[in-house]
Amino acid sequence: MVAASLMFVWSMPNLTGLRNSLLVFDFLICVPLAWPVLCNRGWRRFFPVLPLKIYCVLTLWIVLCAFLFSDNRVVSFHEIWGQWIRSALAGAMGFLLASLSASRRLRLSPSSVLTVLMLAIFSQVMLHDVDMLYQWITVGRIPFGETKILESRTVLTYVVNLLLAFSAAELMGRVLFKRRYMLFSDIFFVFVGLVCIFASYTLQTRNGMIGTLALLVSCSLLFWFVKRKTTNNILVAGLVLLVLSGVVTLGWFSYKSDPRWGSLLETVPIAWDTQGHQEWIHRQYPLLADGSPVSGSNYERIAWAKEALLQIAREPIGVGYNRSAFGLALKKIHPDLVDTAHSHSGILDFTIANGIPGLIIFIALLWVCFRQGLLAFFKNHSPQGLLLAFVVTGFFGRSLVDSNIRDHMLEQFMFLLCVMLVFSLERDSIES
């Protein structure tokens, strides 16, 4: 239950001290319980070796890069301790918890552990939806783009996409292979999916909605791939088209309700010309042809992405670990740069800090974990394997357009990654 509490508060604002306390407390509880199971190389039964080796290589590179190339080693090593090591502690806690469950030293089975973790984040999304419906009834309108539950709507979309991944993986296991992992009925998971879709619609974040639609498309293609030889092709195609029609409908509503889409194409050449239009340095915005200012989100994301790529080209070996590496690197070139820590892309921030070698090792780590998940799903018909693949692709996809390889987002990802790596190796699913 400590892990479930941590899962609930991980994304909550102004609770860093509580998060850290729960993390350390849970870790200290799990270590003595898991030690008899994991000692004498017993851990190899529960955790694949290759991801661990790649992670150790990545950690070694991060330390070397900070020591050799950072302008301020003290700050870089402080960041490594506060960011990378803390996320490693979260991953270790996830491994210990999952190992205890898989070895049956906990009363909670692996399926029960995943169920409890899912319910923790489901409660957050459900509270948001209830609040939206309450305001719709009492005020007469839905306050799009707002949330009272978490720090920002962007953070809540991480949780929404993660919850949707839980539901989609379980349903795909049941539909494709008649295997179930968690104990809830099919109707409950369909309800969870609808809750997530409604939350994505009300939050009005483009990246969150893209993540939702991408997951639905992935499930449709996966259904077609598995069923193409065993089921009537017309029926399979009809079901896939039905889902894709829903995806297009949701995408259209998102497009029409978000005015930023309308000016995106006109903004691209303006934002890409970072030398001719340097308003991004002072966080000001140039004008479109009709005299209106560009969307700040459109303009800054594109301009910062180009400047991040130029910075990587200038120092491909990295500048030393720092979650604010983008802002620090650009401050050297543009001293009057208004305080900007991140480029709105976690993968670009990570590459600026740790260089192209660090990026290659990081992507290798994600690929090995993704492959492990797919192999578990197709070979063992385990929904938990598909969930591992969804967690990896969801995190990587958001890292392209959001700064998520840091803080509580990285901690939560490492925790879930290690939990799912353990559970993907066991076959505790049952016939539907």
Secondary structure by P-SEA (a helix, b strand, c coil): caaaaaaaacccccaaaaaaaaaaaaaaaaaaaaccccccccccccccaaaaaaaaaaaaaaaaaaacccccaaaaaaaaaacaaaaaaaaaaaaaaaaaaaaccccccaaaaaaaaaaaaaaaaaaaaaaaaaaaaaccccccccccccccaaaaaaaaaaaaaaaaaaaaaaaacccccccccaaaaaaaaaaaaaaaaaaccaaaaaaaaaaaaaaaaaaaaaacccccaaaaaaaaaaaaaaaaaaaaaaaaaccccccccccccccccccccccccccbbbbccccccccaaaaaaaaaaaaaaaaaaacccccccccaaaaaaaaaaccccccccccccaaaaaaaaccaaaaaaaaaaaaaaaaaaaaaaaacccaaaaaaaaaaaaaaaaaacccccccaaaaaaaaaaaaaaaaaaccccccc
